[in-house]
Amino acid sequence: ESCGFHQIRLFLNEEVFPYPEISNEELEEINQFVGPVEKFFNEEVDSKKIDQDAKIPPETLKGLKDLGLFGMQIPEEYGGLGLSNTMYARLGEITSLDGSIAVTLAAHQAIGLKGILIAGTDEQKSKYLPRLASGEHIAAFCLTEPGSGSDAASIQTRATLSEDGKYFLLNGSKVWISNGGLASIFTVFARTEVVDKDGQLKDKITAFIVERDFGGVTHGKPEDKLGIRGSNTCEVHFENTKVPIENVIGEVGGGFKVAMNILNSGRFSMGSASAGMIKKLIEMTAEYACTRKQFNKKLSEFGLIQEKFCFMAVKAYVMESMAYLTAGMMDRPGFPDCSVEAAMVKVFSSEGAWACVSEALQILGGLGYMKDYPYERYLRDSRILLIFEGTNEILRMYIALTGMQHAGKILTDKIKYLRFPIGASLEYAACFPLEDYSNCCIFLRGLLSRFGKTIVDEQLVLKRVADIVINIYAMTATISRASRSISIGLRNHDHEVLLTNIFCTEAYFKNNYAMAQLQKYADENLDDHIKKAAKQILEKRAYMCSHPLDRTF
């Protein structure tokens, strides 16, 4: 308690336990949307055709617009549905059943128009949001460039202020822009000259609302992609595009912060979307496994097949638990920024979805590989989840460094709560005492002492720290959710407890192993060997081992 652990426990009790609830009114409201959206996707969406044609038909887009799905989180005063984060996540379970549609909708509202929503002026919102909410105008997010991917600060697109100070001239190219060929409104990030406090000219990034009608906006041909083929992805070019100064989002020079806030705000929904897809896969593959016979036994009777179904159910349960815990926290008034939690949801869910789809195909055997069935499309569509909205590698660095920063502060400054609810599961599971959380924080501080500022370059170390923290947040979410299910007597709550125990036990042992790997001289720590092998391979730019049949010395 001298290090603030008592206060941490109180904070976690209040914010993580009990699991977030929605009101009866909210439940009734979301149910009004769920039925029509499910009906539309079941009866009107031809995912096979969308994938084959690499295009969403106009009538399907119109149906999505009529349902209000282009304005899910836009306030009602601007013509949107005004859904909370929790309700947005719930509808995401349904829209994710077609990857191309899910990406088209997300590119429009989760990132394309989000800058206007979270940082725009009242005038910008009044001007643009109503037609974006209706889907009359589609939005796109223009950040990535040929030479700038994860390093967003290195963009080269430039906006030059006119002599009269009334507009900017925008020049540059963006690549891999979702909705780039469909959009009428673009959120564009470009370098601008800014006078700093010392009177010096500096290059800083600024965010702009750009209309296609401003002129000088063109796009390339749609990219031919592995998955999410029906979503439009293309290059977008700006040549002397005149952007009025009133179309700056936030402050001139404040665009990098706007970009990060946009990306940080939407990642949590990947958890519910991935879970929705996996739950559907469980249904379809379970039907197959319970009817297909081999060796005079149903597939469902074989232990290795049963293991796969348990694996998928656990992953889906954890994804859901993390996503709706995070959404619930984000919906609370005055709750601190949840960008780290959202990043953890994204990393866990994207990798879980990829693993689950692979297992589903394994259950189905040859059938899963055939284009006559939807399973191989799920595999192709789900691979992008590990890449976009921040690669999982970048997000792991963000999670670990942010977590270590705050763990260090707890022990040195005795602050009252941690940046994210690490340790909540240790409080509530008998086999994970709170003292382990104390040891974890002390260990993280030890890593900081060992590496100092160079910790930012120790990516193998940071990856393991991130994985530990992700597991602890996942444990927190599942225990909180299962506890709620028991307390209110939800049906099948005993099944939830079973899945929670399976996950938490496995996560506990994984974390112990990861902690061992982080010890400098431990046998489990192979970091130096890994780096040495990689260096030799990359120096030769090839696989270096002699062929098994080679006798050349």
For each residue, the residues with C-beta under 8 A, 3 or more apart:
1: 4 5 6
2: 414
3: 410 411 414 438 441
4: 1 7 8 410 414 415 416
5: 1 8 9 434 437 438
6: 1 9 10
7: 4 10 11 416 417
8: 4 5 11 12 410 416 417 418 423 437
9: 5 6 12 13 427 434
10: 6 7 13 14
11: 7 8 14 15 416 417 418
12: 8 9 15 16 17 417 421 423 424 427 476
13: 9 10 16 17
14: 10 11 17
15: 11 12 329 332 335 421
16: 12 13 325 421 424 476 480
17: 12 13 14 424 428 480 483
18: 21 480 483 484 487
19: 324 325 328 480 481 483 484
20: 86 324 325 327 328 329 331 332
21: 18 328 484
22: 26 27 30 84 86
23: 26 27
24: 27 28
25: 28 29
26: 22 23 29 30 84 86 87
27: 22 23 24 30 31
28: 24 25 31 32
29: 25 26 32 33 87
30: 22 26 27 33 34 83 87 90 91
31: 27 28 34 35
32: 28 29 35 36
33: 29 30 36 37 67 68 81 83 87 91
34: 30 31 37 38 90 91 94
35: 31 32 38 39
36: 32 33 39 40 67
37: 33 34 40 41 67 69 91 94 95
38: 34 35 41 42 94
39: 35 36 42 43
40: 36 37 43 44 45 63 64 67
41: 37 38 44 45 94 95 97 98
42: 38 39 45
43: 39 40
44: 40 41 59 60 63
45: 40 41 42 50 60 97 98 101
46: 49 50 57 60
47: 50 51 97 98 100 374 377
48: 51 52 374 377
49: 46 52 53 57
50: 45 46 47 53 54 55 56 57 60 98 100 101 229 230
51: 47 48 54 100 229 230 377
52: 48 49
53: 49 50 57 230
54: 50 51 222 224 225 229 230
55: 50 222 230 232
56: 50 60 61 100 101 104 230 231
57: 46 49 50 53 60 61
58: 61 62
59: 44 62 63
60: 44 45 46 50 56 57 63 64 101
61: 56 57 58 64 65 104 135
62: 58 59 65 66
63: 40 44 59 60 66 67
64: 40 60 61 67 69 70 101 105 135
65: 61 62 68 69 70 134 135 136
66: 62 63
67: 33 36 37 40 63 64
68: 33 65 71 72 80 81 133
69: 37 64 65 72 91 95 105 135
70: 64 65 105 108 109 132 133 134 135 138
71: 68 74 78 79 80 81 109 129 132 133 134 135
72: 68 69 80 81 83 87 88 91 105 109
73: 80 81 82 83 85 88 109 117
74: 71 78 79 80 81 82 109 113 117 129 132 133
75: 78 80 82 129
76: 79 80 81 82
77:
78: 71 74 75 125 126 129 130 133
79: 71 74 76 129 130 133 134
80: 68 71 72 73 74 75 76 129 133
81: 33 68 71 72 73 74 76 133
82: 73 74 75 76
83: 30 33 72 73 87 88 91
84: 22 26 87 88 327 331
85: 73 88 89 268 269 327 328 330 331
86: 20 22 26 89 90 324 327 328 331
87: 26 29 30 33 72 83 84 90 91
88: 72 73 83 84 85 91 92 269 327
89: 85 86 92 93 268 269 271 272 273 323 324 327
90: 30 34 86 87 93 272
91: 30 33 34 37 69 72 83 87 88 94 95
92: 88 89 95 96 102 269 272 273 276
93: 89 90 96 272 273 275 276 279
94: 34 37 38 41 91 97 276
95: 37 41 69 91 92 98 101 102 105 273
96: 92 93 99 102 272 273 274 276 277
97: 41 45 47 94 102 276 277 280
98: 41 45 47 50 95 101 102 230
99: 96 102 103 227 228 230 231 377 378 381 382 384
100: 47 50 51 56 103 104 228 229 230 231 381
101: 45 50 56 60 64 95 98 104 105 230 231
102: 92 95 96 97 98 99 105 106 228 273
103: 99 100 106 107 178 228 231 384
104: 56 61 100 101 107 108 178 179 182 230 231 232
105: 64 69 70 72 95 101 102 108 109 110
106: 102 103 109 110 111 178 266 269
107: 103 104 110 111 112 139 140 141 178 179 231
108: 70 104 105 112 113 132 135 138 139 140 179 183
109: 70 71 72 73 74 105 106 112 113 114 132 139
110: 105 106 107 114 265 266 269
111: 106 107 114 141 187 262 263 266 389
112: 107 108 109 138 139 140 141 179 183 185 186 187
113: 74 108 109 116 117 128 129 132 139 185 187
114: 109 110 111 117 118 141 187 262 265 266
115: 118 119 120 141 187 207 209 249 250 258 262
116: 113 119 120 124 125 128 129 132 187 209 249
117: 73 74 113 114 120 125 129
118: 114 115 261 262 265
119: 115 116 207 249 250 258 261
120: 115 116 117 124 125 128 209 249
121: 124 125 246
122: 125 126
123: 126 127 246
124: 116 120 121 127 128 209 246 247 249
125: 78 116 117 120 121 122 128 129
126: 78 122 123 129 130
127: 123 124
128: 113 116 120 124 125 131 132 137 185 209
129: 71 74 75 78 79 80 113 116 117 125 126 132 133
130: 78 79 126 133 134
131: 128 134 136 137
132: 70 71 74 108 109 113 116 128 129 135 136 137 138 139 185
133: 68 70 71 74 78 79 80 81 129 130
134: 65 70 71 79 130 131
135: 61 64 65 69 70 71 108 132 138
136: 65 131 132
137: 128 131 132 183 184 185
138: 70 108 112 132 135 179 182 183 184 185
139: 107 108 109 112 113 132 179 183 184 185 186 187
140: 107 108 112 177 178 179 180 182 183 185 186 187 236
141: 107 111 112 114 115 177 178 186 187 262
142: 174 177 180 186 187 188 189 210 236
143: 148 152 155 174 189 259
144: 148 149 152 174 175 176 177
145: 148 155 156 157 172 173 174 175
146: 173 175
147: 154 156
148: 143 144 145 151 152 154 155 156
149: 144
150: 390 391 393 394
151: 148 154
152: 143 144 148 155 189 256 259 260
153: 205 256
154: 147 148 151
155: 143 145 148 152 172 189 190 191 205
156: 145 147 148 172 191
157: 145 170 171 172 173 174 188 189 190 191 238
158: 170 171 172 190 191 192
159: 168 169 170 171 190 191 192 206 208 243
160: 168 169 171 192 193
161: 165 167 168 192 193 245
162: 165 166 167 168 169 242
163:
164:
165: 161 162 245
166: 162 244 245
167: 161 162 242 243 244 245
168: 159 160 161 162 190 192 206 208 242 243 245 248
169: 159 160 162 240 241 242 243
170: 157 158 159 188 190 208 210 216 238 240 241 242 243
171: 157 158 159 160 238 239 240 241
172: 145 155 156 157 158 190 237 238
173: 145 146 157 235 236 237 238
174: 142 143 144 145 157 177 180 188 235 236 237 238
175: 144 145 146 235
176: 144 223 233 235
177: 140 141 142 144 174 180 219 233 234 235 236
178: 103 104 106 107 140 141 231 232 233
179: 104 107 108 112 138 139 140 182 183 231 232
180: 140 142 174 177 183 219 220 232 233 234 235 236
181: 219 222 232 234
182: 104 138 140 179 232
183: 108 112 137 138 139 140 179 180 186 212
184: 137 138 139 211 212 213
185: 112 113 128 132 137 138 139 140 209 210 211 212
186: 112 139 140 141 142 183 209 210 211 212 217 236
187: 111 112 113 114 115 116 139 140 141 142 207 208 209 210 249 262
188: 142 157 170 174 207 208 209 210 238
189: 142 143 152 155 157 205 206 207 208 255 256 258 259
190: 155 157 158 159 168 170 172 205 206 208 255
191: 155 156 157 158 159 203 204 205 206
192: 158 159 160 161 168 203 204 205 206 252 253
193: 160 161 201 202 203
194: 201 202 203 204 206 252 253
195: 199 200 201 202
196: 199 200 201 202
197:
198:
199: 195 196
200: 195 196
201: 193 194 195 196
202: 193 194 195 196 253
203: 191 192 193 194
204: 191 192 194 252 253 254 255 256
205: 153 155 189 190 191 192 253 255 256 259
206: 159 168 189 190 191 192 194 248 251 252 253 254 255
207: 115 119 187 188 189 248 249 250 254 255 258 259
208: 159 168 170 187 188 189 190 243 247 248 249
209: 115 116 120 124 128 185 186 187 188 243 247 249
210: 142 170 185 186 187 188 214 217 238 241 243 247
211: 184 185 186 214
212: 183 184 185 186 217
213: 184
214: 210 211 217 241 242 243
215: 241 242
216: 170 238 239 240 241 242
217: 186 210 212 214 236 237 238 241
218: 236 237 239
219: 177 180 181 234 235 236 237
220: 180 234 235 236 237
221: 234
222: 54 55 181 232 233 234
223: 176 233 234
224: 54 229
225: 54 228 229 231 233
226: 229 380 383 384
227: 99 377 379 380 381 382 383 384
228: 99 100 102 103 225 231 233 380 381 384
229: 50 51 54 100 224 225 226 380
230: 50 51 53 54 55 56 98 99 100 101 104
231: 56 99 100 101 103 104 107 178 179 225 228
232: 55 104 178 179 180 181 182 222
233: 176 177 178 180 222 223 225 228
234: 177 180 181 219 220 221 222 223
235: 173 174 175 176 177 180 219 220
236: 140 142 173 174 177 180 186 217 218 219 220
237: 172 173 174 217 218 219 220
238: 157 170 171 172 173 174 188 210 216 217 241
239: 171 216 218
240: 169 170 171 216
241: 169 170 171 210 214 215 216 217 238
242: 162 167 168 169 170 214 215 216
243: 159 167 168 169 170 208 209 210 214 247
244: 166 167 247
245: 161 165 166 167 168 248
246: 121 123 124
247: 124 208 209 210 243 244
248: 168 206 207 208 245 251 252
249: 115 116 119 120 124 187 207 208 209 255 258
250: 115 119 207 254 255 257 258
251: 206 248 254
252: 192 194 204 206 248
253: 192 194 202 204 205 206
254: 204 206 207 250 251 257 258
255: 189 190 204 205 206 207 249 250 258 259
256: 152 153 189 204 205 259 260
257: 250 254 260 261
258: 115 119 189 207 249 250 254 255 261 262
259: 143 152 189 205 207 255 256 262 263
260: 152 256 257 263 264
261: 118 119 257 258 264 265
262: 111 114 115 118 141 187 258 259 265 266
263: 111 259 260 266 267 389 390
264: 260 261 267 337 339 342 343
265: 110 114 118 261 262 339 342
266: 106 110 111 114 262 263 269 342 389
267: 263 264 270 339 342 343 345 346 389 390
268: 85 89 271 323 326 327 330 338 341 342 345 346
269: 85 88 89 92 106 110 266 272 273 323 327
270: 267 273 274 323 345 346 349 350 385 389
271: 89 268 274 275 319 320 322 323 324 326 345 346 348 349
272: 89 90 92 93 96 269 275 276 319 320 323 324 327
273: 89 92 93 95 96 102 269 270 276 277 349
274: 96 270 271 277 278 316 319 349 350 352 353 382 385
275: 93 271 272 278 279 316 317 319 320 323 349
276: 92 93 94 96 97 272 273 279 280
277: 96 97 273 274 280 281 353 357 378 382
278: 274 275 281 282 312 315 316 319 352 353 356 357
279: 93 275 276 282 283 316
280: 97 276 277 283 284
281: 277 278 284 285 312 356 357 360 375 378
282: 278 279 285 286 309 312 313 316 360
283: 279 280 286 287
284: 280 281 287 288 360 374 375
285: 281 282 288 289 309 360 363 364
286: 282 283 289 290 300 309
287: 283 284 290 291
288: 284 285 291 292 299 363 364 367
289: 285 286 292 298 299 300 305 309 363
290: 286 287 298 299 300
291: 287 288 298
292: 288 289 298 299
293: 296 297 298 299
294: 297 299
295:
296: 293
297: 293 294 301 302
298: 289 290 291 292 293 301
299: 288 289 290 292 293 294 302 305 363
300: 286 289 290 305 306 309
301: 297 298 305 306
302: 297 299 305 306
303: 306 307
304: 307 308
305: 289 299 300 301 302 308 309 363
306: 300 301 302 303 309 310
307: 303 304 310 311
308: 304 305 311 312 359 360 362 363
309: 282 285 286 289 300 305 306 312 313 363
310: 306 307 313 314 502
311: 307 308 314 315 355 356 359
312: 278 281 282 308 309 315 316 356 359 360
313: 282 309 310 316 317 499
314: 310 311 317 318 499 502 503
315: 278 311 312 318 319 352 353 355 356
316: 274 275 278 279 282 312 313 319 320 352 356
317: 275 313 314 320 321 478 496 499 500 503
318: 314 315 321 322 348 352 474 477 478 503
319: 271 272 274 275 278 315 316 322 323 345 348 349 352 353
320: 271 272 275 316 317 323 324 481
321: 317 318 324 325 474 477 478 480 481
322: 271 318 319 325 326 341 344 345 348 349 473 474 477
323: 89 268 269 270 271 272 275 319 320 326 327 345 349
324: 19 20 86 89 271 272 320 321 327 328 481
325: 16 19 20 321 322 328 329 341 476 477 480 481
326: 268 271 322 323 329 330 338 341 342 345
327: 20 84 85 86 88 89 268 269 272 323 324 330 331
328: 19 20 21 85 86 324 325 331 332
329: 15 20 325 326 332 335 338 341
330: 85 268 326 327 335 338 342
331: 20 84 85 86 327 328
332: 15 20 328 329 335
333:
334:
335: 15 329 330 332 338
336:
337: 264
338: 268 326 329 330 335 341 342
339: 264 265 267 342 343
340: 343 344 398 399 402 403 419 420
341: 268 322 325 326 329 338 344 345 420 421 473
342: 264 265 266 267 268 326 330 338 339 345 346
343: 264 267 339 340 346 347 390 395 398 399
344: 322 340 341 347 348 399 420 469 470 473 474
345: 267 268 270 271 319 322 323 326 341 342 348 349
346: 267 268 270 271 342 343 349 350 389 390 392 395
347: 343 344 350 351 392 395 396 399 466 470
348: 271 318 319 322 344 345 351 352 470 474
349: 270 271 273 274 275 319 322 323 345 346 352 353 385
350: 270 274 346 347 353 354 382 385 386 392
351: 347 348 354 355 386 392
352: 274 278 315 316 318 319 348 349 355 356
353: 274 277 278 315 319 349 350 356 357 382 385
354: 350 351 357 358 382 383 385 386
355: 311 315 351 352 358 359
356: 278 281 311 312 315 316 352 353 359 360
357: 277 278 281 353 354 360 361 375 378 379 382
358: 354 355 361 362 379
359: 308 311 312 355 356 362 363
360: 281 282 284 285 308 312 356 357 363 364 368 375 378
361: 357 358 364 368 369 375 376 379
362: 308 358 359 365 368
363: 285 288 289 299 305 308 309 359 360 368
364: 285 288 360 361 367 368 373 375
365: 362 368 369
366: 369 370
367: 288 364 370 373 375
368: 360 361 362 363 364 365 373 375 376
369: 361 365 366 375 376
370: 366 367 373 376
371: 376 377
372:
373: 364 367 368 370 376
374: 47 48 284 377 378
375: 281 284 357 360 361 364 367 368 369 378 379
376: 361 368 369 370 371 373 379 380
377: 47 48 51 99 227 371 374 380 381
378: 99 277 281 357 360 374 375 381 382
379: 227 357 358 361 375 376 382 383
380: 226 227 228 229 376 377 383
381: 99 100 227 228 377 378 384
382: 99 227 274 277 350 353 354 357 378 379 385
383: 226 227 354 379 380 386 387
384: 99 103 226 227 228 381 387 388
385: 270 274 349 350 353 354 382 388
386: 350 351 354 383 391 392
387: 383 384 391 392
388: 384 385
389: 111 263 266 267 270 346
390: 150 263 267 343 346 394 395 398
391: 150 386 387 394 395
392: 346 347 350 351 386 387 395 396
393: 150 396 397 459 463
394: 150 390 391 397 398
395: 343 346 347 390 391 392 398 399 466
396: 347 392 393 399 400 462 463 466 467
397: 393 394 400 401 456 459 462 466
398: 340 343 390 394 395 401 402
399: 340 343 344 347 395 396 402 403 465 466 469 470
400: 396 397 403 404 462 463 465 466 469
401: 397 398 404 405 455 456 462
402: 340 398 399 405 406 419 420
403: 340 399 400 406 407 419 420 422 444 465 466 469
404: 400 401 407 408 444 447 448 455 465
405: 401 402 408 409 419
406: 402 403 409 410 415 418 419 420
407: 403 404 410 411 418 422 440 441 444 445
408: 404 405 411 412 444 445 448
409: 405 406 412 413 415
410: 3 4 8 406 407 413 414 415 418 441
411: 3 407 408 414 441 442 445
412: 408 409 445
413: 409 410
414: 2 3 4 410 411
415: 4 406 409 410 418
416: 4 7 8 11
417: 7 8 11 12
418: 8 11 406 407 410 415 421 422 423
419: 340 402 403 405 406
420: 340 341 344 402 403 406 469 473
421: 12 15 16 341 418 424 473 476
422: 403 407 418 437 440 469 472 473 476
423: 8 12 418 426 427 434 437 440 472 476
424: 12 16 17 421 427 428 472 475 476 479 480
425: 428 429 432 472 475 476 478 479 504
426: 423 429 432 433 434 436 437 472 475
427: 9 12 423 424 434 437
428: 17 424 425 479 480 483
429: 425 426 432 475 479 504
430: 433
431: 504 505 508
432: 425 426 429 436 475 504 508
433: 426 430 436
434: 5 9 423 426 427 437 438
435: 438 439
436: 426 432 433 439 440
437: 5 8 422 423 426 427 434 440 441
438: 3 5 434 435 441 442
439: 435 436 442 443
440: 407 422 423 436 437 443 444 468 472 515
441: 3 407 410 411 437 438 444 445
442: 411 438 439 445 446
443: 439 440 446 447 515 518
444: 403 404 407 408 440 441 447 448 465
445: 407 408 411 412 441 442 448 449
446: 442 443 449 450
447: 404 443 444 450 451 455 461 465 518
448: 404 408 444 445 451 452 455
449: 445 446 452
450: 446 447 520
451: 447 448 454 455 458 461
452: 448 449 455
453: 456
454: 451 457 458
455: 401 404 447 448 451 452 458 461 462
456: 397 401 453 462
457: 454
458: 451 454 455 461 462
459: 393 397 462 463
460: 463 464 527 530 531
461: 447 451 455 458 464 465 518 527
462: 396 397 400 401 455 456 458 459 465 466
463: 393 396 400 459 460 466 467
464: 460 461 467 468 514 517 518
465: 399 400 403 404 444 447 461 462 468 469 518
466: 347 395 396 397 399 400 403 462 463 469 470
467: 396 463 464 470 471 510 511 514
468: 440 464 465 471 472 511 514 515
469: 344 399 400 403 420 422 465 466 472 473
470: 344 347 348 399 466 467 473 474
471: 467 468 474 475 507 510 511
472: 422 423 424 425 426 440 468 469 475 476 507 511
473: 322 341 344 420 421 422 469 470 476 477
474: 318 321 322 344 348 470 471 477 478 503 507
475: 424 425 426 429 432 471 472 478 479 503 504 507 508
476: 12 16 325 421 422 423 424 425 472 473 479 480
477: 318 321 322 325 473 474 480 481
478: 317 318 321 425 474 475 481 482 499 500 503 504
479: 424 425 428 429 475 476 482 483 500 504
480: 16 17 18 19 321 325 424 428 476 477 483 484
481: 19 320 321 324 325 477 478 484 485 496 500
482: 478 479 485 486 493 496 497 499 500
483: 17 18 19 428 479 480 486 487
484: 18 19 21 480 481 487 488 490
485: 481 482 488 490 493 496 497
486: 482 483 489 490 493 496 497
487: 18 483 484
488: 484 485
489: 486 493
490: 484 485 486 493 496
491:
492: 495 496
493: 482 485 486 489 490 496 497
494: 497 498
495: 492 498 499
496: 317 481 482 485 486 490 492 493 499 500
497: 482 485 486 493 494 500 501
498: 494 495 501 502
499: 313 314 317 478 482 495 496 502 503
500: 317 478 479 481 482 496 497 503 504
501: 497 498 504 505
502: 310 314 498 499 505 506
503: 314 317 318 474 475 478 499 500 506 507
504: 425 429 431 432 475 478 479 500 501 507 508
505: 431 501 502 508 509
506: 502 503 509 510
507: 471 472 474 475 503 504 510 511
508: 431 432 475 504 505 511 512
509: 505 506 512 513
510: 467 471 506 507 513 514
511: 467 468 471 472 507 508 514 515
512: 508 509 515 516
513: 509 510 516 517 524
514: 464 467 468 510 511 517 518
515: 440 443 468 511 512 518 519
516: 512 513 519 522 524 525
517: 464 513 514 522 524 525 526 527
518: 443 447 461 464 465 514 515 522 525
519: 515 516 522 524 525
520: 450 525
521: 525
522: 516 517 518 519 525
523:
524: 513 516 517 519
525: 516 517 518 519 520 521 522 528
526: 517 529 530
527: 460 461 517 530 531
528: 525 531 532
529: 526 532 533
530: 460 526 527 533 534
531: 460 527 528 534 535
532: 528 529 535 536
533: 529 530 536 537
534: 530 531 537 538
535: 531 532 538 539
536: 532 533 539 540 544
537: 533 534 540 541 542 543 544
538: 534 535 541
539: 535 536
540: 536 537 544
541: 537 538
542: 537
543: 537
544: 536 537 540
545:
546: 550 552
547: 550
548:
549:
550: 546 547
551:
552: 546
553:
